[in-house]
Amino acid sequence: MKLNVGSPDRIARLIIGILLLIAPFVTGWVLFANPVWSWVFVIVGLVLAVTGLVRFCPIYAMLNLSTSRTHDK
């Protein structure tokens, strides 16, 4: 697996992902009264967090993009 998520991108993905994961449970926003929005936020947050942790984004791979300085592995 070729790493294609660089450090700044990784940090942003982790922070935004975690915020999206916890938002439906701690904010109390009216938006989350509809369970569909809660699930959308959780799924998007989970995808961002996982791609930040493993430093690989399948969409970047399909588009032949990379924000990583090292192109090994």
Secondary structure, DSSP 8 states (H G I E B T S, - for coil): ------HHHHHHHHHHHHHHHHHHHHS--GGGGSHHHHHHHHHHHHHHHHHHHHT--HHHHHTT----S----
